Amino acid sequence: MQAQDLIRHLRIPELDDLRQYVRSLPTNTLMGMGAFAAITTYWLATRPKALKPPCDLHMQSVEVQGSRYARRSILQHGDTYMTYYYKDAQTMYEFFLRGLRVSNNGPCLGSRKPGKPYKWLLYKEVADRAEFAGSALLHRGHSQTGDKYIGIFAQNRPEWTISELACYTYSLVAVPLYDTLGTEAISYIIDKATISTVICDIPDKARLILDCVSGRKHSITTIVIMGNFDRELTAQAQQKGIEVLSLKELEDSNSLRELMYNFFFLFFSTGSPKGAMLTHGNVVSNCSAFIKITEGLLKPSPQDVLISFLPLAHMFERVVEVRCISHRTCVCVCVCVCFTGSLHNGTLKIIDRKKHIFKLAQGEYIAPEKIENIYIRSDPVAQVFVHGDSLQACLVGVVVPDPDFLPRWVKKRGIEGSYTEMCKSKELKNAILEDIIRLGKEAGLKSFEQVRDIALHMEMFSVQNGLLTPTLKAKRTELRIHFREQIDQLYAKIKM
């Protein structure tokens, strides 16, 4: 009796009401609720489990008594200082050789162009090209004890890693040049390290180097370009006493192999660039610590592929790449956009930087980069700038036609003339406007997201003319100021 009284006292009136309510629901509703509960239970049971940290994140190190090292990682058992993880990989060069051996000459570096499949270089191909290039650098006067600094001025691509490997194969020093800080920082680094050879990915980077050393005493004697370049660049460089050659020419002029000793590179931050010399031991120790920390979580295999998108001028990207290469994992570099959104199914997308989003006069929010990324798919369009503001009801744009593709595109439409003449042609402007509007509709742009009119501009946006950042992003404020006259004219025509 006491137990029954206790249960009666514990009964909650609201639960009785809930039971009555559930009984009154239609059968279909109850079945739906049951299905939803089952799906939720299944998802909770099968969802990916969060990775458990390998240690207490609030206590990641412990004090070391009686040692010149004050503290050590909690993950390191004992007070032994770990300088390497593999006995056969105690330098950066040996790390690569280990990858070559354990991969059985598998795919090493890959890249692709837009809409094309990946093309892979095998470990042996990478090793041979690096050896040829490094040997040629020795033949041209570089040495471990003398002229040892080699500048690498490029975006991520297989040749970046090949150039770096060429350096530490022959104990030369790779100096990453990063143009985010501008020409003053690049000039400072070239002078500080007395760099005589710079390896660039595109002719524009080579021209930037020439601008940095123009009209003053400098140490540059050779510029190596990974891609194609024209004779005009060669002549411009010769006037400054600089030789320009392709990476292929460098690889084809190899000499004898010498011993490898140390690897350094300069890393710079804000203000005047700061030189930080890192030895093979520094980098190998860091890689070993990374392997040690992640050995229970990450197990690279030949089937894994690392997408390299953090700039290789950043040391962390190279640590991750070395860790993967030493475990026979492939490294690929995508030449264009690696992904369209954060998730492959479009659940989460990067729309635009918050500061770039603006509102039109009717209150519609506009993300201009989203629109520009659609318009840039138009064959005759090389660059585009979409503009709007809160005082106007529509968008306008400035388009730079592609000088290489434009002649073929206009020929089909019966438009003739030089590039300059065509950029002044109203007929061409209307044809391009029609094409980008078509692409916008196909991509699902709303009517207020489409430009009402455009102006054609002959000169490409670039770092040199101040319209692009050193990382080739649009300087929207500068573009707005630069094209203010054209923008005002477009809006005036629309109002008429």
C-alpha positions in Angstrom: 0.0 0.0 0.0 2.8 2.4 0.8 4.4 1.8 -2.6 1.1 2.4 -4.4 0.6 5.7 -2.4 4.1 6.8 -3.3 3.6 6.1 -7.1 0.2 7.9 -6.9 1.9 11.0 -5.4 4.6 11.0 -8.1 2.1 11.1 -10.9 2.2 14.4 -12.8 -1.2 15.6 -14.1 0.4 17.1 -17.2 1.6 13.6 -18.2 -2.0 12.4 -18.1 -3.0 15.2 -20.4 -0.2 14.4 -22.8 -1.2 10.7 -22.9 -4.8 11.7 -23.7 -3.6 14.1 -26.4 -1.4 11.4 -28.0 -4.3 8.9 -28.0 -6.4 11.5 -29.8 -4.0 11.9 -32.7 -4.7 10.2 -36.1 -2.9 7.0 -36.9 -0.9 8.6 -39.8 0.4 11.3 -37.4 1.4 8.7 -34.8 3.2 6.7 -37.6 5.0 9.8 -38.7 6.1 10.6 -35.2 7.3 7.0 -34.8 9.3 7.2 -38.0 10.8 10.5 -37.0 11.9 9.1 -33.6 13.4 6.0 -35.4 15.3 8.1 -37.8 16.6 10.4 -35.1 17.7 7.4 -33.0 19.5 5.9 -36.0 21.3 9.2 -36.7 22.4 9.6 -33.1 23.7 6.0 -33.1 25.5 6.2 -36.5 26.7 9.8 -36.7 30.5 10.3 -36.9 32.0 10.5 -33.4 34.0 13.5 -32.5 37.8 13.0 -32.4 38.9 12.7 -28.8 41.9 14.9 -28.0 45.1 12.8 -27.2 45.5 14.6 -23.9 43.8 17.1 -21.6 43.8 20.3 -23.6 44.2 22.3 -20.4 47.4 20.4 -19.5 49.4 19.8 -22.7 52.9 19.9 -21.2 54.7 19.0 -18.0 57.7 20.4 -16.3 61.1 18.7 -16.8 63.4 18.6 -13.8 67.1 18.9 -14.1 67.2 19.5 -17.9 68.0 22.5 -20.2 64.4 22.1 -21.5 61.8 23.6 -19.2 58.8 21.6 -20.3 57.9 18.7 -22.6 54.8 17.6 -24.3 52.5 15.3 -22.2 52.4 13.0 -25.3 56.1 12.3 -25.0 56.7 9.4 -22.6 59.8 10.1 -20.6 62.1 13.1 -20.7 64.0 12.0 -23.8 64.1 14.8 -26.4 62.7 13.5 -29.7 64.6 14.7 -32.7 63.3 12.3 -35.3 60.6 9.6 -35.7 62.2 7.4 -38.3 65.8 6.4 -38.1 66.1 6.5 -41.9 64.5 10.0 -42.2 66.6 12.5 -40.2 66.7 15.2 -42.9 64.1 16.6 -45.3 65.9 14.9 -48.2 65.8 11.5 -46.4 62.0 12.1 -45.7 61.4 12.2 -49.4 63.6 9.2 -50.1 61.6 7.3 -47.5 58.4 8.1 -49.4 60.0 7.1 -52.7 61.0 3.7 -51.1 57.8 2.8 -49.3 55.6 4.0 -52.1 57.4 1.7 -54.6 57.5 4.7 -57.0 53.9 5.5 -56.7 52.2 8.8 -57.6 53.6 11.8 -55.7 52.5 15.2 -57.1 49.4 15.9 -59.1 47.7 18.9 -60.6 44.9 19.7 -63.0 43.5 22.5 -65.1 39.8 23.5 -65.0 37.6 20.7 -66.3 40.5 18.3 -66.8 41.6 15.2 -64.9 44.6 15.2 -62.6 48.0 14.5 -64.0 50.4 12.8 -61.7 54.2 12.8 -61.4 55.7 9.6 -59.9 58.1 9.8 -56.9 61.1 8.9 -59.2 60.1 11.6 -61.7 60.0 14.2 -59.0 63.4 13.0 -57.6 65.0 13.1 -61.1 63.6 16.6 -61.9 64.8 17.9 -58.6 68.2 16.4 -59.0 68.6 17.8 -62.5 67.4 21.3 -61.4 69.6 21.3 -58.3 72.6 20.1 -60.2 72.1 22.9 -62.7 72.0 25.4 -59.9 75.4 24.2 -58.7 76.7 24.4 -62.2 75.6 28.0 -62.3 77.7 28.9 -59.3 75.5 28.2 -56.3 77.0 26.2 -53.4 76.4 25.3 -49.8 79.2 27.5 -48.6 78.8 30.4 -51.0 75.8 31.6 -53.0 73.3 29.3 -51.5 70.0 31.3 -51.3 67.3 30.4 -54.0 64.1 32.4 -54.1 60.8 30.6 -54.8 58.1 33.0 -55.9 55.0 31.0 -56.9 51.6 29.8 -56.0 51.1 26.1 -55.1 52.0 23.8 -58.0 54.2 20.7 -58.4 57.1 22.8 -59.5 57.1 24.5 -56.2 57.9 21.3 -54.3 60.3 20.2 -57.1 62.2 23.5 -56.7 62.3 23.1 -52.9 63.5 19.5 -53.2 66.2 20.7 -55.7 67.5 23.0 -53.0 67.8 20.6 -50.1 69.1 17.8 -52.4 72.2 19.9 -52.8 72.2 21.8 -49.5 71.0 25.0 -50.9 68.6 27.3 -49.1 65.0 27.8 -50.3 63.7 31.3 -49.6 59.9 31.6 -50.1 58.9 35.0 -51.5 55.3 35.9 -50.6 53.9 39.0 -52.3 51.2 39.8 -49.7 53.5 42.4 -48.1 54.2 44.0 -51.5 57.2 44.9 -53.5 59.0 46.6 -50.6 59.1 43.4 -48.6 60.3 41.4 -51.6 63.1 43.9 -52.3 64.1 43.8 -48.6 64.3 40.0 -48.6 66.2 39.8 -51.9 68.8 42.3 -50.5 68.9 40.8 -47.0 69.6 37.3 -48.3 71.6 38.4 -51.3 69.4 36.2 -53.6 70.9 35.8 -57.1 68.3 33.3 -58.5 64.5 33.5 -58.2 62.2 30.7 -59.5 58.8 32.2 -60.5 55.6 30.5 -61.7 54.4 33.1 -64.2 55.9 36.0 -66.2 54.0 38.5 -64.1 55.9 37.5 -61.0 59.2 37.8 -63.0 58.2 41.3 -64.1 57.5 42.1 -60.4 61.0 41.0 -59.5 62.4 43.2 -62.3 60.4 46.2 -61.0 61.8 45.5 -57.5 65.4 45.7 -58.7 64.9 48.4 -61.4 67.2 51.4 -61.2 69.4 50.2 -58.3 72.2 47.9 -57.4 70.9 44.3 -56.9 72.1 40.7 -56.5 69.7 39.1 -59.0 71.4 37.4 -62.0 68.9 34.7 -63.0 65.1 34.4 -63.1 63.7 30.9 -63.8 60.1 30.7 -64.9 58.0 27.5 -64.5 55.8 28.2 -67.5 56.1 29.9 -70.9 57.2 33.5 -71.4 57.8 35.9 -74.3 61.0 37.4 -75.8 59.9 40.9 -74.6 60.4 39.7 -71.0 63.8 38.3 -71.9 64.9 41.6 -73.5 63.6 43.6 -70.5 65.6 41.4 -68.1 68.8 41.6 -70.2 68.7 45.4 -69.9 69.1 44.9 -66.2 71.8 42.3 -66.5 69.5 39.4 -65.7 69.1 36.1 -67.5 65.6 34.6 -67.9 65.2 30.9 -68.6 62.5 28.2 -68.2 62.6 25.5 -65.5 62.8 22.9 -68.3 65.9 24.6 -69.6 67.4 24.5 -66.1 66.6 20.8 -65.7 68.1 20.0 -69.1 71.4 21.6 -68.1 72.2 19.4 -65.1 75.7 18.8 -63.7 77.3 16.5 -61.1 75.6 15.6 -57.8 77.2 16.8 -54.5 76.5 16.1 -50.8 73.5 17.5 -49.0 74.0 19.3 -45.6 71.5 21.8 -44.2 68.2 23.5 -45.3 67.2 27.0 -44.2 64.5 29.3 -45.3 63.4 32.8 -44.5 59.9 33.4 -43.0 58.5 36.9 -42.6 55.6 38.4 -40.8 54.3 42.0 -40.4 56.4 45.0 -40.7 59.9 44.6 -42.2 60.4 40.9 -43.0 62.1 38.9 -40.2 64.6 36.2 -41.2 64.2 32.8 -39.5 66.7 30.2 -40.3 65.4 26.6 -40.0 67.8 23.6 -40.2 66.8 20.2 -41.3 66.8 19.2 -37.7 64.3 21.9 -36.8 61.9 20.8 -39.5 62.4 17.1 -39.0 61.8 17.4 -35.3 58.6 19.4 -35.9 57.4 16.8 -38.5 58.3 14.0 -36.0 56.2 15.6 -33.3 53.3 16.0 -35.7 53.6 12.3 -36.6 53.8 11.3 -32.9 50.8 13.4 -31.9 48.6 12.1 -34.7 49.9 8.5 -34.9 46.7 7.2 -33.3 44.4 9.4 -35.3 45.9 9.7 -38.8 47.2 6.7 -40.7 48.1 7.8 -44.2 48.0 5.2 -47.0 48.8 5.2 -50.7 45.0 5.7 -51.3 45.0 9.0 -49.5 45.4 12.3 -51.4 46.4 15.6 -49.7 44.8 18.7 -51.4 47.4 21.4 -51.0 45.8 24.8 -50.7 47.5 26.6 -47.8 50.4 28.5 -49.5 53.6 26.5 -49.5 55.4 29.6 -48.3 53.7 28.7 -44.9 55.8 26.3 -42.9 52.8 24.3 -41.6 51.7 23.4 -45.1 55.1 22.0 -45.8 55.2 20.1 -42.6 51.9 18.4 -43.5 53.1 17.7 -47.0 56.4 16.2 -45.8 54.5 14.0 -43.4 52.2 12.7 -46.2 55.0 12.3 -48.8 57.1 10.2 -46.3 54.0 7.9 -46.0 53.6 7.4 -49.8 50.5 9.6 -49.8 49.7 11.6 -53.0 49.8 15.4 -53.0 47.6 17.3 -55.5 47.4 20.9 -56.4 44.2 22.1 -58.0 44.8 24.8 -60.6 41.6 26.9 -60.0 39.0 26.5 -57.4 39.3 23.3 -55.3 35.6 23.3 -54.3 32.5 25.2 -54.8 31.3 25.2 -51.2 32.3 23.9 -47.8 30.2 20.8 -48.3 29.8 18.9 -51.6 26.0 18.8 -51.4 25.7 22.6 -51.1 24.5 22.5 -47.5 27.0 25.2 -46.5 28.5 27.6 -49.0 30.9 30.5 -48.8 28.9 33.3 -50.4 31.2 36.3 -49.9 33.2 38.3 -47.4 30.8 40.1 -45.1 32.4 43.5 -45.9 31.7 43.0 -49.6 27.9 42.5 -49.2 25.8 45.6 -49.8 22.2 46.6 -50.1 20.4 48.1 -53.0 17.9 51.0 -52.8 14.9 48.5 -52.5 16.6 46.6 -49.7 17.9 43.6 -51.6 21.2 42.3 -50.3 23.9 41.6 -52.9 27.0 39.4 -52.7 29.0 40.7 -55.7 31.7 38.0 -55.8 29.0 35.3 -56.2 27.8 37.1 -59.3 31.3 37.8 -60.6 32.2 34.1 -60.3 29.2 33.3 -62.5 29.9 36.0 -65.1 33.5 35.0 -65.4 32.4 31.7 -67.0 31.6 33.6 -70.1 34.1 32.8 -72.8 35.0 36.3 -73.9 35.3 37.6 -70.3 38.7 37.7 -68.6 37.8 39.8 -65.6 34.6 41.5 -64.2 33.7 43.9 -61.5 30.1 44.2 -60.3 29.1 47.4 -58.6 26.0 48.6 -56.7 25.1 50.8 -53.7 22.2 51.7 -51.5 21.3 54.8 -53.6 20.7 52.7 -56.8 18.1 50.2 -57.7 20.2 48.0 -59.9 23.7 46.7 -60.6 26.2 47.7 -63.2 29.5 46.1 -64.2 32.9 46.7 -65.7 34.2 43.8 -68.0 37.7 43.2 -69.3 37.4 41.1 -72.5 39.8 38.2 -72.9 42.3 39.3 -75.6 43.3 35.7 -76.4 39.8 34.2 -76.8 37.9 37.3 -78.0 38.9 37.2 -81.7 37.5 33.7 -82.1 34.3 34.5 -80.2 33.5 37.7 -82.2 34.3 36.1 -85.5 31.2 33.8 -85.1 29.1 36.9 -84.6 30.5 38.9 -87.5 32.2 41.5 -85.4 35.6 42.7 -86.7 38.4 45.0 -85.7 41.4 45.2 -83.4 41.1 44.5 -79.7 41.1 48.3 -78.9 38.4 48.9 -81.6 36.2 46.0 -80.4 36.4 47.2 -76.7 34.8 50.5 -77.9 32.2 48.6 -79.9 28.6 48.9 -78.7 27.8 45.8 -80.6 30.4 43.8 -78.7 29.3 45.2 -75.4 25.7 44.2 -76.0 26.8 40.7 -77.1 28.8 40.2 -73.9 26.0 41.6 -71.8 23.6 39.2 -73.3 25.9 36.2 -72.7 26.6 37.0 -69.0 22.8 37.6 -68.4 22.2 34.1 -70.0 24.8 32.6 -67.6 23.2 34.4 -64.7 19.8 33.0 -65.5 21.2 29.4 -65.9 22.9 29.8 -62.5 19.7 30.8 -60.8 20.5 34.5 -60.2 17.5 36.6 -59.3 16.6 39.5 -61.5 17.9 42.1 -59.1 21.3 40.2 -59.0 21.8 40.7 -62.7 23.7 43.7 -64.0 21.6 46.2 -66.0 24.5 47.5 -68.1 28.2 47.1 -68.5 31.3 49.1 -69.6 34.2 47.4 -71.4 37.7 48.1 -70.2 40.9 47.2 -72.2 43.5 47.0 -69.3 43.5 43.9 -67.0 43.2 44.4 -63.3 46.6 43.7 -61.8 48.7 44.1 -58.7 50.9 46.6 -60.6 48.0 49.0 -61.3 46.7 48.7 -57.8 43.4 47.0 -58.6 44.3 43.5 -57.2 45.8 42.5 -53.9 49.1 40.6 -53.9 47.0 37.4 -53.6 45.1 38.5 -56.8 41.8 39.4 -55.0 39.8 42.4 -56.2 40.4 45.7 -54.3 36.8 46.7 -54.4 37.3 50.2 -53.0 40.1 51.0 -55.5 38.0 49.5 -58.4 35.1 51.7 -57.3 37.3 54.8 -57.3 39.1 53.9 -60.5 35.9 53.3 -62.5 33.8 56.0 -60.9 33.3 57.9 -64.1 32.2 54.8 -66.1 29.9 53.8 -63.2 28.2 57.2 -63.1 27.8 57.2 -66.9 26.1 53.8 -66.8 23.7 54.8 -64.1 22.9 58.1 -66.0 22.0 56.1 -69.1 19.8 53.7 -67.2 17.9 56.6 -65.6 17.4 58.1 -69.1 
